[in-house]
Amino acid sequence: MKYVNGKDIFPEELLSLIQEYTQGQYVYIPKRDETKEKWGEKTSYKRELEKRNTHIYTKYLTGFSIKQLKETYHLSEKSISRIVVDKRKGTYNMKEQILNLLKFWNVRGDVKQLYNTTWQIGEQYVLKTNTDLESLKRNIDIMKILDQYGIPVAKPLPTLNQQDYLECDGVYYLLMNKLSGTHIKDIFQIDFTTIAYETGIAVARLHTAFLACEQKLTFWDNNFLDEINGWIKQNLEERQYPFITMEDFNQSRNELKLCYDNLPRQLIHRDMHYGNLLFNNGAFSGYIDFDLSQKNVRIFDICYFLLGLLVDHDKNEADVEKWFTFITSFINGYESKIKLTNLEKISLYCLMENIEILFVAYFLSIEDTALAESAAGLYYFVKKNEESIRNACM
């Protein structure tokens, strides 16, 4: 039997997994029984790889370099490049489909993928795909009302038949004008003091406009505490509380229970991060993506946004110090338009903890244990720094 080097036949990620069990030994791999299901077709390992590769490609689309992705996912540049190329091939058919559908708007232009469900058409338009019609309609209604109040949002472009969207094979297509500006990719690499203050103002302006929307829209009235006590708790219990202990879960949940009913509620964005905010030469220029908008406690948007900045930075001491400074500038900007109650300020860390618990439960539900563990890491970071977070908010 001939000796074969594993480097020559196994993908790098599979070889790395095998090396956790054995290294530098001869291993006999028996022939597969062809009457049985092929290896990996229904294994959690293959599903986790696919989810990881999707996350890698999404980050690549948002501006992460091959080198940055290599460092984040601990893969070679060759492996990252292969993943990107494979994912890009999978989008070719969608690109052809979009080119064929643009005739219904009498629009032409190059098609460039921005996110998994978002495409730029030429230099003037953005097209979004959606399989949830109710979510799409809600997004359109919110954009129209916010536009009436002078809030910088994209405007839906009607089809030649004067429809707000197009349906084809169960997929809905929404074409909008492209707002000016770009996304901020990494606030830790810039002088962010002014940006942080301006972002706080932008979130407050949107919250003010959302109050007006509440009178004209039917929307989902969500209760975050019910989510914690419902599917989130159930997911963690079924998996015997991996990554976050039952004791810590109960403590964070009970703290949320004490404050939740007294926190101001209103329509919020629910997916607030720099990927949904645009800046043009340092000045705020627009809001995008209202698919998840719902009624909830208003500081959910603030906590969700601030936590998102910390992903992949919570173990860097210099970045952590910058993050606390960012919080203070952001809150000052927000309060220049809307005053937070004292209860909201002292409850921010509590909301942050429970949001990360949500992420742990969600990622476990889709069997992405790596991201679930990462969310748990942020949970314990917040728990460890409760006092520092409170001080930054006051």
N, C-alpha and C positions, 0 to 999 in steps of 0.2 A: 504494500500500500504506500502510495507516494505522499510525502510530507508537503503540505501547502501552508503558506504564511497567511494568517487570518487577515492581515492588512490588504492582501491582494484580492480577497473575495467578499469580505463583509463591509457594509456601509459603516462609516466611522461611528455613528451613534449606536449601532448594534454591537460593534466591537467593544465600545466603551462599556456597554451593559454587561457583556460576557466577562470582561475583565474584573467586574465586581465579584465574580464567582471563582474565576481561576485565571492565572497568568503564567506564561512560560512552560505550559504543559501540553502534551499531546492529548487531543480530545477526539474521540471517534464520534462522528455524526451519522446516525443510521439513515438509510434511504427512506424516503417518505412513502407511506402507503397511499397510492394514487386514488384508492377508493374512498379515502377520507378527505375531509375538508383541508384545503391548503393552509399551511401555517400562517397565522397572523390575520386571517380574514375576519375573525371575530374576537381577537384578543384585545385587551385594554391597552396593551403596549402599542399596537398599531394605531388605535384611535387616539392615544395621547400624542403620538408622533404627528399625526395629521393635524391635531389642534395646535400643537406647538409650531408646526410649519406655517399654519394659517396666521398665527400671531406674528411670526417672523416676517411674513410677506406684508402684513398690514403695517408693521412698523417701518418696513422698507419703503412702502408707498408714502408714508407720512414724513419721510426725510432722513431716517436713520441710515447711516452708511454701512457697508459690508463689514468694515472694521469694528464699528460700534456693536453691531449685532453679534459678531464673533465673540467679543468680550462679554456680552450679556448672556449669551446662550452656551458659551464654552465649547464652541465648534470651530473648525478650521474655516478660513475664508473660502476655500474650495467647496465645503459642504454648504455654507450659507449661499454661495452663488448658485449651486445646483438647485437648492430649494426655491430660490427666487425665479430661476429659469423655468422650473417645472410648474410653478404657480402661474407664471406669466403665460405659459402655453395654454393653461386651462381657461384663461380669460379671452382667448382669441375668438371663440365662437360667439361670446357675448358681445364683443366689439363689432363683429359682423352683423349681429342682430340689431344693435343700436344704429349702425349706419343705415340699415334698411328702414328703420322706424322713423328716422329724422324727417322723412318726406311728409309725415303727417303734421309736422310743424312748418314745413317749407324752410327747413334750416339745414345748412351744410357746415362741415368743419371736421378737422381731425378729432379723433376720439382718444382720450387719454384717461386711464384709470387713476383716480385719486385715493379712493378707499374701496373696500370690498363691494359696496353698493353705490358708489358715487363716481361719476365720470365727467371730465371736462370736455366740452364740445367747442372746438376752436378757442377763441379768447373771450367770448362773450357769454357763454352759457354753461350751466352745470345740470347734469341729468342724474336723478336718483331712482333706484329701483326699490320696490317694496312688494312683499307678498301679503301684507296686512292692510286691507283696504281701509278699515276704520282708523288705523294709525295714520295712514296717508291723508285721509280727509281731515283729521284733526290738525295735522301739520299744516295743511293748506289754509284751513280756517284761521289758525293762530297767526300765520304770516300775513294774511289779508288784514286782520284787525290791527296787528302791531304796525303795519304800514300806514294805516289810517291815523295812528297816533304819532307818526313821525319817527318810529323806531327803525333803524337801518337793518332791514331783513331782505332776503331774496324775494322776488316777485314771480309767481307761477306764470309761465307763458302758455296761453290757451292753444290747443290744436286748431287746425283749419276748421274743424267742426265746432269750435268754441267750447271744448271740454277742458277741464282743468288738468286732466291726466289721461294717459292712454293705457289700455289693458291689452295684453297679448300673452296667450298661453298661461294664464294664471299669474302673470307678473304685471305689476303696475309701474308705469314710467311717468315721472314728473320732471318737466323741463323748466328751469328757472334762469333768470338773469344772474350772471356771476358778479358777486360783490367785489369791490376793490379791497386790496389788502392780502396779507398772508398770515399764517399761523406762527405763534411763538413756539419753537420746538424745545428749548431748554433754558429756563429762566436763570439757571445757576451759572450759565456761561456769559451773562450780560449784566450790565448795571441796571438792576430791575426796580429800584426804588420808585421811580416815576411810574413805570409800567404797573407795579403792584397797586399803587394808589388809583391809577386810571381804571384798572380792572375792577377794583372795588366799586368805583362809581358806575361802571358799565353794568355790573350785576344788580346794583340797587336800582338803576334806571329801568332795567328789564322787569324787576319785581314790581315797581310802581306801575308800569304799563300792564303787567299781568293782572293787577287788581281790576283794571278797566275791562280786560278780556273776560273776567269771571261773569260779568253781567250779560255777555253775549254768546257764551259758549257752553256746551254740555261736555264735561270732562270727567275723568276718573278721579273720584275722591278717595285717595289712598290713606291708609293708616299704617305707618311704619311699625308701630308697636305691635299691631296685629300680625304683621309679617314676621316679626321676631318671634312672637308666641306661636305662630302657625308653621308655615312650610320650612322656615329657617331652623327652628328648634327641632322639627321632625327630621330634617336631613341630617343634622348633627347627631341626634339620638340614634338613628338607624345605623350610623357609621361609628357609634361609640365615641363621639367627640374627639376626632383626630385633630391634631395641631392646636386646638384651643380646649382647655379643660372644662368640664361641666361646671366646676366651681367658678371659674372666671366668666364663663357665659352667663351664669345666673347672676353674678354680681353686676355685670354690665347691663343686663336686661332689667334688673331691679332698679338700677339708677335711672335708666330711661323711663321706667314706669312712674317714678316719682316726679319727673319733670314734664313728661310728654304732653299731657292734657292742658298744661298752662303755657305752652309755647305757641306763638302766633302762627296761624295756618293761612295758606293762600295758594294760588296757582304758581307752580315753580317750573323751571326748565327740566330738572331731574337728571340731566346728563351734562353738567357744567364742567367743562375743561377747556384748555386752550385750543384743542382741535375744533371747538365750536365757537370760537371767538376770533375775530380778524382784526389785525392792526396794520395801519398804513403809515410807514415812517414814524413809528412810535405812538401814533394816535389811534385810538379805537375806531374801527370802521364798520363793524357789523356782527350780527348774531346769525347762527345757522342751526338747523337740525332740532326740530321740536317734536320729534316722534314720541318721546317718552314723557312729555309734559303732563303734569297731574297736580291735584291739590294735595299738599303735604305741609309739614312744618317748614317755614321759609329758610331756616338755617341749614336744612338738608343740602340745599344748593351750595352754601358756603363751605360746609364741611366736606362735601364730595369734591369740590374744586380744590381745596387746600390739600386734601389727602392725595389727590391725583398727582400733584407736584412732587410728592415725596417718593413715588414709585421708583425703585432702582437707585435711590439716593439716601435712604434711611441709615445706611451703614457708613456714610461718608461724613465725618464730623464737621468738616468745613461747610458742606452743603446743608447739614442739619441746622447749624447756626444761621445760615442765610435764610433758611425756611422760617425760623422764628421771627426774623426781621421782616420777612415778606408778609407774614400774618399781620403784624402790627400795621404796616403800610396799607395792606388790603382793607383791614377793618376800618382804619381812618378814612379811606376813600369811600367805603360803603356808608359810614355814618355821616359823611358830609351830605348825603341825600336821604338816608333812612336811619333813624336811631334804633339800635338794638336794645332790647330790654336787658336788665342785669341778669335775669334768668337765662336768656339766650346766650350771653357771653360765658357764663360759668357752666353752661351745658354743652358747649361746643365739643369738648373732649369726649363727653359721653356719647354724643351723636357719632363722632368719628369712630369710636370703638365699635359701636353697633353696625355702622356701615361696613367696617372690615369684617365683622362677623357675617354679614349678608354675603360679602364676596367669598368668604371661605365656603359657606353653604352652597352658593351658586356654582363655584368651580368644582366642588365635590360632586354636584348633581350632574355635571357634564364630564366627570371623570378626568378633570385636569388637575391632578394632585400637585403638580409643580406650582401652578398659580394659586392654588388653595393654601399651600404652605407659605408662599410669598405674602398673601393677604394676612395670614396669621402673624407673620413677622411684623407687618405694619401695625396690627392690632396691639401686639405687645410693646412696640415702640411707643404708641400713643399712651398705653397704660403706664409705662415707665415715666413718661414725660407729661403727665396730667397737669402738674403745677406749672411747668414752663409754658404749656399751651394756654392755660388760664391767664397767666401774667402777660403773655403776648397779646391777648385779646382785650385786656382792660385799659 
